[in-house]
């Protein structure tokens, strides 16, 4: 995966979308350009504030209504929302952004809220953690974490080499240091994703809870949206609830989430654990319409039949091995 920091998403369609977003945002609160490649949208509606970081590209490609995710996340509960939107893979490293957050701090903006939550994924999760320092006592929820792209610290991360000339050592730079003033930090990552797991390790702090989301890959937050668990988890955070306990309960939804099941099957097949693969396929086809799992189950059963064997019953000693 390569980053292109100078690539701009602002074609004619994007400019039209941005103009519409500006009109809508001014009806809700305000819209403010921050330099050439960042924009802030604010809705001031309640003592709970959600701060999100998104990109134009992700909104246009992944949001059916072509509206920022933050708009939908606060709609159900009437929260306030501050959205920072980037045009391209800027990593939110921009003096205009630094100045904007400085002004918010100087004006006591975050002090007006009882609860502040910073949310983001990947590059946007990096920004959510990095800028959370402006709101001491906040809650931070980061998906597919990234701590820094400073090659002196993360030279092992080969995914974003074009960003290595960008400074991650000046203000709001090293995200794990910027979360020190937060009350709670939750880092959601897939331990099977080596680079993400190494970044997650850099966030190790007493007030950081690491939430392992095995077999969700590089798009954990989108997976939680698809499983309808991001919104209820966010509401737990807004009510000072036990996020870890609720997450483990909500995360059971993965048992009916096809991308998770496919990755799990792939892992079992790669490890040559065909008995477990067969049992997984049998379980899935008993609950869901899943042609891929049906085909794989048929192949495993045929292979076993040639050897005079069958898949074990679920409660048998062989199944427990």
The 8 nearest C-alpha neighbors of each residue, nearest first, counted from 0:
[[1, 158, 2, 159, 157, 160, 3, 161],
 [2, 0, 159, 158, 3, 160, 161, 157],
 [1, 3, 159, 161, 4, 88, 0, 162],
 [2, 4, 6, 5, 88, 161, 1, 162],
 [3, 5, 88, 89, 6, 2, 87, 162],
 [6, 4, 3, 7, 87, 88, 89, 2],
 [5, 7, 3, 4, 87, 8, 88, 86],
 [8, 6, 87, 9, 86, 5, 10, 4],
 [7, 9, 86, 87, 10, 56, 6, 13],
 [10, 8, 13, 7, 14, 11, 86, 12],
 [9, 11, 13, 12, 8, 14, 7, 15],
 [12, 10, 14, 13, 15, 9, 16, 8],
 [13, 11, 15, 14, 10, 16, 9, 17],
 [14, 12, 16, 9, 10, 15, 11, 17],
 [13, 15, 17, 11, 16, 12, 9, 10],
 [16, 14, 18, 12, 13, 17, 11, 19],
 [17, 15, 13, 19, 14, 18, 20, 12],
 [16, 18, 20, 14, 19, 15, 13, 21],
 [19, 17, 21, 15, 20, 16, 14, 22],
 [18, 20, 16, 22, 21, 17, 23, 15],
 [21, 19, 17, 23, 18, 22, 24, 16],
 [20, 22, 18, 24, 19, 23, 30, 25],
 [23, 21, 19, 25, 20, 24, 18, 26],
 [22, 24, 20, 26, 21, 25, 19, 27],
 [25, 23, 27, 21, 26, 29, 30, 22],
 [24, 26, 29, 28, 22, 27, 23, 30],
 [25, 27, 23, 24, 28, 22, 29, 21],
 [28, 26, 24, 25, 42, 23, 29, 41],
 [29, 27, 42, 25, 41, 26, 24, 43],
 [28, 30, 25, 41, 24, 40, 31, 27],
 [29, 31, 40, 24, 21, 25, 39, 41],
 [30, 32, 39, 38, 33, 40, 29, 21],
 [33, 31, 38, 34, 37, 39, 30, 35],
 [34, 32, 37, 38, 95, 31, 96, 35],
 [33, 35, 95, 36, 32, 37, 96, 38],
 [34, 36, 37, 33, 32, 86, 38, 95],
 [37, 35, 86, 85, 34, 33, 38, 87],
 [36, 38, 85, 33, 84, 32, 86, 34],
 [37, 39, 32, 84, 33, 31, 83, 85],
 [38, 40, 83, 31, 82, 30, 32, 84],
 [41, 39, 30, 82, 81, 29, 24, 31],
 [42, 40, 81, 28, 29, 80, 43, 82],
 [41, 43, 28, 80, 79, 27, 44, 81],
 [44, 42, 79, 45, 41, 28, 80, 78],
 [43, 45, 79, 78, 42, 77, 46, 80],
 [44, 46, 78, 79, 47, 43, 77, 48],
 [47, 45, 112, 113, 48, 114, 79, 111],
 [48, 46, 114, 45, 78, 112, 113, 115],
 [49, 47, 79, 115, 80, 78, 114, 116],
 [48, 50, 80, 116, 115, 117, 79, 81],
 [51, 49, 117, 81, 82, 80, 116, 118],
 [52, 50, 82, 118, 119, 117, 69, 83],
 [51, 53, 83, 123, 119, 84, 82, 127],
 [54, 52, 84, 123, 85, 83, 51, 55],
 [55, 53, 85, 84, 57, 56, 86, 58],
 [54, 56, 58, 86, 57, 85, 59, 84],
 [55, 57, 59, 54, 58, 60, 8, 87],
 [58, 56, 60, 54, 61, 59, 55, 53],
 [57, 59, 62, 55, 56, 61, 60, 65],
 [58, 60, 65, 56, 57, 61, 62, 55],
 [61, 59, 57, 58, 56, 62, 65, 63],
 [62, 60, 57, 58, 59, 63, 65, 56],
 [61, 63, 65, 58, 64, 59, 60, 66],
 [64, 62, 65, 61, 59, 60, 66, 58],
 [63, 65, 66, 62, 59, 67, 58, 61],
 [66, 64, 62, 59, 63, 58, 67, 61],
 [65, 67, 64, 58, 68, 62, 70, 20],
 [68, 66, 69, 70, 58, 65, 53, 71],
 [67, 69, 70, 71, 72, 66, 62, 58],
 [68, 70, 72, 67, 71, 51, 73, 82],
 [71, 69, 68, 67, 72, 73, 74, 66],
 [70, 72, 74, 69, 68, 73, 75, 67],
 [71, 73, 69, 70, 74, 68, 230, 75],
 [72, 74, 78, 71, 77, 76, 75, 70],
 [73, 75, 71, 77, 76, 72, 70, 78],
 [76, 74, 73, 77, 72, 71, 78, 230],
 [75, 77, 78, 73, 74, 72, 234, 45],
 [76, 78, 74, 73, 75, 44, 45, 79],
 [79, 77, 73, 45, 47, 76, 44, 48],
 [78, 80, 48, 43, 44, 42, 45, 47],
 [81, 79, 49, 42, 48, 41, 50, 82],
 [80, 82, 41, 50, 40, 49, 51, 42],
 [81, 83, 51, 40, 39, 50, 52, 80],
 [84, 82, 39, 52, 38, 51, 53, 40],
 [83, 85, 53, 54, 38, 37, 52, 82],
 [86, 84, 37, 54, 36, 87, 55, 53],
 [85, 87, 36, 55, 8, 54, 7, 37],
 [88, 86, 7, 89, 85, 8, 6, 54],
 [89, 87, 4, 90, 3, 2, 86, 85],
 [88, 90, 91, 4, 87, 92, 85, 86],
 [89, 91, 92, 88, 122, 126, 123, 125],
 [92, 90, 89, 93, 126, 85, 96, 37],
 [93, 91, 90, 89, 94, 96, 166, 167],
 [92, 94, 95, 96, 91, 97, 89, 34],
 [93, 95, 97, 96, 98, 92, 34, 99],
 [96, 94, 98, 93, 34, 97, 33, 99],
 [97, 95, 99, 98, 94, 93, 100, 33],
 [98, 96, 94, 100, 95, 99, 101, 93],
 [97, 99, 101, 95, 96, 100, 94, 102],
 [100, 98, 96, 102, 101, 97, 95, 103],
 [99, 101, 103, 102, 97, 98, 104, 96],
 [100, 102, 98, 104, 99, 103, 97, 105],
 [103, 101, 105, 99, 100, 104, 106, 98],
 [102, 104, 100, 108, 106, 101, 105, 107],
 [103, 105, 107, 101, 102, 106, 108, 100],
 [104, 106, 102, 107, 103, 101, 108, 100],
 [107, 105, 103, 104, 108, 102, 109, 101],
 [106, 108, 104, 110, 105, 109, 103, 111],
 [107, 109, 103, 106, 110, 111, 104, 105],
 [110, 108, 111, 107, 112, 134, 104, 103],
 [109, 111, 107, 112, 108, 113, 134, 104],
 [110, 112, 109, 108, 113, 107, 46, 114],
 [113, 111, 46, 110, 114, 109, 47, 48],
 [112, 114, 46, 47, 111, 115, 110, 48],
 [113, 115, 47, 112, 48, 46, 137, 237],
 [114, 116, 48, 137, 47, 49, 138, 112],
 [117, 115, 138, 49, 139, 137, 50, 48],
 [116, 118, 50, 139, 127, 51, 49, 140],
 [119, 117, 140, 51, 127, 141, 139, 50],
 [124, 118, 120, 123, 141, 127, 52, 51],
 [121, 119, 124, 142, 123, 141, 143, 122],
 [122, 120, 124, 143, 123, 144, 142, 145],
 [121, 123, 125, 124, 90, 120, 126, 145],
 [124, 122, 119, 120, 126, 52, 125, 121],
 [119, 125, 123, 120, 121, 127, 141, 126],
 [124, 126, 122, 145, 123, 128, 127, 129],
 [127, 125, 129, 123, 124, 128, 130, 91],
 [128, 126, 124, 117, 119, 125, 130, 129],
 [129, 127, 131, 125, 126, 174, 130, 178],
 [130, 128, 174, 126, 177, 171, 127, 131],
 [129, 131, 132, 127, 128, 126, 133, 171],
 [130, 132, 128, 133, 129, 134, 127, 178],
 [131, 133, 177, 130, 134, 178, 180, 135],
 [132, 134, 131, 130, 135, 104, 100, 109],
 [135, 133, 132, 131, 137, 109, 136, 115],
 [136, 134, 180, 181, 137, 132, 133, 182],
 [135, 137, 182, 181, 180, 134, 138, 183],
 [136, 138, 181, 115, 182, 135, 116, 134],
 [137, 139, 116, 183, 182, 184, 181, 117],
 [140, 138, 184, 117, 116, 185, 118, 183],
 [141, 139, 185, 118, 184, 117, 186, 138],
 [142, 140, 124, 186, 119, 120, 144, 118],
 [141, 143, 120, 187, 144, 186, 220, 124],
 [144, 142, 188, 121, 120, 195, 187, 217],
 [145, 143, 142, 121, 199, 141, 195, 198],
 [144, 146, 125, 198, 147, 121, 122, 143],
 [145, 147, 174, 198, 175, 173, 125, 144],
 [148, 146, 149, 173, 145, 167, 174, 153],
 [149, 147, 150, 153, 163, 167, 162, 146],
 [148, 150, 151, 147, 152, 167, 153, 163],
 [151, 149, 154, 153, 152, 148, 163, 155],
 [150, 152, 149, 153, 154, 148, 155, 163],
 [153, 151, 150, 149, 154, 148, 147, 155],
 [154, 152, 150, 155, 156, 149, 151, 148],
 [153, 155, 150, 156, 152, 151, 157, 149],
 [154, 156, 153, 157, 150, 194, 152, 197],
 [157, 155, 154, 153, 158, 194, 159, 148],
 [156, 158, 159, 160, 155, 154, 0, 1],
 [159, 157, 0, 1, 156, 160, 2, 161],
 [160, 158, 1, 2, 161, 162, 157, 0],
 [159, 161, 162, 163, 157, 158, 1, 2],
 [160, 162, 159, 163, 2, 3, 1, 164],
 [163, 161, 160, 165, 164, 159, 4, 2],
 [162, 164, 165, 160, 161, 150, 149, 148],
 [165, 163, 162, 166, 161, 149, 160, 167],
 [166, 164, 162, 163, 167, 92, 149, 148],
 [165, 167, 168, 164, 169, 149, 163, 92],
 [166, 168, 172, 149, 169, 165, 147, 173],
 [167, 169, 172, 166, 173, 170, 149, 171],
 [168, 170, 172, 167, 166, 171, 173, 92],
 [169, 171, 172, 168, 97, 167, 173, 94],
 [172, 170, 129, 130, 173, 169, 177, 174],
 [171, 173, 167, 168, 170, 169, 174, 129],
 [174, 172, 147, 176, 175, 146, 171, 167],
 [173, 175, 129, 177, 146, 176, 128, 172],
 [176, 174, 202, 177, 178, 173, 146, 201],
 [177, 175, 174, 178, 173, 179, 129, 172],
 [176, 178, 174, 132, 129, 175, 179, 128],
 [179, 177, 181, 180, 176, 175, 132, 128],
 [178, 180, 177, 181, 176, 132, 175, 182],
 [181, 179, 135, 178, 132, 136, 182, 177],
 [182, 180, 136, 137, 178, 135, 179, 183],
 [181, 183, 136, 137, 138, 180, 184, 206],
 [184, 182, 138, 206, 181, 207, 139, 185],
 [183, 185, 139, 207, 138, 140, 208, 206],
 [186, 184, 140, 208, 207, 209, 139, 141],
 [185, 187, 209, 141, 210, 142, 140, 208],
 [188, 186, 210, 142, 211, 209, 143, 141],
 [189, 187, 143, 211, 212, 142, 190, 186],
 [188, 190, 213, 212, 191, 192, 211, 216],
 [191, 189, 196, 192, 213, 188, 211, 193],
 [190, 192, 189, 193, 213, 214, 216, 196],
 [193, 191, 190, 195, 189, 194, 196, 216],
 [192, 194, 196, 195, 191, 197, 190, 189],
 [193, 195, 197, 196, 192, 156, 198, 155],
 [196, 194, 198, 197, 192, 193, 143, 144],
 [195, 197, 199, 193, 190, 194, 198, 192],
 [196, 198, 194, 200, 199, 195, 193, 201],
 [197, 199, 195, 201, 200, 145, 196, 146],
 [200, 198, 196, 201, 202, 197, 144, 195],
 [201, 199, 197, 198, 202, 203, 196, 195],
 [200, 202, 198, 199, 203, 175, 146, 197],
 [201, 203, 175, 199, 200, 204, 198, 207],
 [204, 202, 200, 201, 207, 205, 199, 175],
 [203, 205, 207, 206, 202, 208, 179, 175],
 [206, 204, 207, 203, 208, 183, 184, 202],
 [205, 207, 204, 183, 184, 208, 182, 181],
 [208, 206, 184, 204, 205, 185, 183, 203],
 [209, 207, 185, 184, 186, 210, 206, 183],
 [210, 208, 186, 185, 187, 211, 207, 188],
 [209, 211, 187, 186, 212, 208, 188, 185],
 [212, 210, 188, 189, 213, 187, 209, 190],
 [213, 211, 189, 188, 215, 210, 214, 187],
 [212, 214, 189, 215, 211, 190, 191, 216],
 [213, 215, 216, 262, 259, 263, 189, 212],
 [216, 214, 219, 259, 213, 212, 189, 218],
 [217, 215, 214, 218, 189, 192, 219, 213],
 [216, 218, 219, 143, 215, 192, 189, 188],
 [219, 217, 221, 220, 216, 222, 215, 143],
 [218, 220, 222, 221, 215, 217, 223, 142],
 [219, 221, 223, 222, 218, 142, 224, 120],
 [222, 220, 224, 223, 219, 218, 225, 226],
 [221, 223, 219, 225, 220, 224, 226, 218],
 [222, 224, 226, 220, 229, 228, 221, 225],
 [223, 225, 221, 227, 222, 229, 226, 228],
 [224, 226, 222, 223, 227, 221, 228, 256],
 [225, 227, 223, 224, 228, 222, 252, 256],
 [228, 226, 224, 225, 229, 223, 230, 231],
 [227, 229, 223, 226, 231, 230, 232, 249],
 [230, 228, 232, 223, 224, 231, 227, 233],
 [229, 231, 233, 232, 228, 234, 72, 227],
 [232, 230, 234, 233, 228, 229, 235, 227],
 [233, 231, 235, 229, 234, 230, 228, 236],
 [232, 234, 236, 230, 235, 231, 229, 237],
 [233, 235, 237, 231, 236, 232, 238, 230],
 [234, 236, 240, 232, 238, 233, 237, 242],
 [237, 235, 233, 239, 234, 238, 240, 242],
 [236, 238, 234, 235, 239, 233, 114, 47],
 [237, 239, 235, 240, 236, 234, 114, 233],
 [240, 238, 236, 237, 235, 241, 242, 114],
 [241, 239, 235, 238, 236, 242, 237, 245],
 [240, 242, 244, 243, 245, 239, 235, 236],
 [241, 243, 245, 244, 240, 246, 235, 236],
 [242, 244, 246, 245, 241, 247, 210, 208],
 [245, 243, 246, 247, 242, 241, 248, 249],
 [244, 246, 248, 242, 247, 243, 249, 241],
 [247, 245, 249, 243, 248, 244, 250, 242],
 [246, 248, 250, 244, 245, 249, 243, 251],
 [247, 249, 245, 246, 250, 251, 244, 252],
 [250, 248, 246, 251, 247, 245, 252, 228],
 [249, 251, 252, 247, 248, 246, 253, 228],
 [252, 250, 253, 249, 248, 254, 247, 255],
 [251, 253, 250, 254, 255, 249, 226, 256],
 [254, 252, 256, 251, 255, 250, 259, 226],
 [253, 255, 252, 256, 251, 260, 259, 257],
 [254, 256, 253, 252, 257, 260, 287, 283],
 [257, 255, 253, 259, 254, 258, 260, 252],
 [256, 258, 260, 259, 261, 255, 253, 254],
 [259, 257, 261, 260, 256, 262, 215, 222],
 [260, 258, 262, 257, 261, 214, 256, 215],
 [259, 261, 257, 263, 262, 258, 264, 256],
 [262, 260, 264, 258, 263, 259, 257, 265],
 [263, 261, 265, 259, 264, 260, 214, 266],
 [262, 264, 260, 266, 261, 265, 214, 259],
 [265, 263, 261, 267, 266, 262, 276, 268],
 [266, 264, 262, 268, 263, 267, 269, 261],
 [265, 267, 269, 263, 264, 268, 262, 270],
 [268, 266, 270, 264, 272, 269, 265, 276],
 [267, 269, 271, 265, 270, 266, 272, 264],
 [270, 268, 266, 271, 267, 265, 272, 264],
 [269, 271, 267, 268, 272, 266, 273, 265],
 [272, 270, 268, 269, 273, 267, 276, 274],
 [273, 271, 267, 270, 275, 274, 268, 276],
 [272, 274, 276, 275, 271, 277, 268, 267],
 [275, 273, 277, 276, 272, 278, 310, 299],
 [274, 276, 278, 277, 273, 272, 279, 267],
 [277, 275, 273, 279, 274, 278, 267, 264],
 [278, 276, 280, 274, 275, 279, 296, 273],
 [277, 279, 275, 281, 280, 276, 282, 274],
 [280, 278, 276, 282, 277, 281, 275, 283],
 [281, 279, 277, 292, 283, 282, 278, 296],
 [282, 280, 278, 279, 284, 283, 277, 285],
 [281, 283, 279, 285, 280, 284, 278, 286],
 [282, 284, 280, 286, 285, 281, 287, 279],
 [285, 283, 287, 286, 281, 282, 289, 280],
 [284, 286, 282, 283, 287, 281, 288, 280],
 [287, 285, 284, 283, 282, 288, 255, 289],
 [288, 286, 284, 289, 283, 285, 255, 282],
 [287, 289, 284, 290, 286, 283, 285, 293],
 [288, 290, 292, 291, 287, 284, 293, 283],
 [291, 289, 293, 292, 294, 288, 284, 295],
 [292, 290, 294, 293, 289, 295, 296, 261],
 [291, 293, 295, 280, 294, 290, 289, 296],
 [294, 292, 290, 296, 291, 295, 297, 284],
 [295, 293, 297, 291, 292, 296, 290, 298],
 [294, 296, 292, 298, 297, 293, 299, 291],
 [297, 295, 293, 299, 298, 277, 294, 280],
 [298, 296, 294, 300, 295, 299, 301, 293],
 [297, 299, 295, 301, 296, 300, 302, 294],
 [300, 298, 302, 296, 301, 297, 277, 303],
 [299, 301, 303, 297, 302, 298, 304, 296],
 [302, 300, 304, 298, 299, 303, 297, 305],
 [303, 301, 299, 305, 300, 304, 298, 306],
 [302, 304, 308, 300, 306, 305, 301, 309],
 [303, 305, 307, 301, 306, 308, 302, 300],
 [306, 304, 302, 303, 307, 301, 308, 300],
 [305, 307, 303, 304, 308, 302, 309, 301],
 [308, 306, 304, 305, 303, 309, 302, 301],
 [309, 307, 303, 304, 306, 310, 305, 300],
 [310, 308, 303, 311, 304, 300, 307, 306],
 [309, 311, 274, 312, 277, 308, 278, 300],
 [312, 310, 318, 309, 317, 313, 315, 278],
 [311, 313, 315, 314, 318, 310, 317, 278],
 [312, 314, 318, 315, 311, 319, 278, 317],
 [315, 313, 312, 318, 316, 319, 311, 317],
 [314, 316, 318, 312, 317, 313, 311, 319],
 [317, 315, 319, 318, 314, 320, 311, 313],
 [318, 316, 319, 315, 320, 311, 312, 314],
 [319, 317, 315, 316, 320, 311, 313, 314],
 [318, 320, 316, 317, 315, 314, 313, 311],
 [319, 317, 318, 316, 315, 275, 274, 311]]
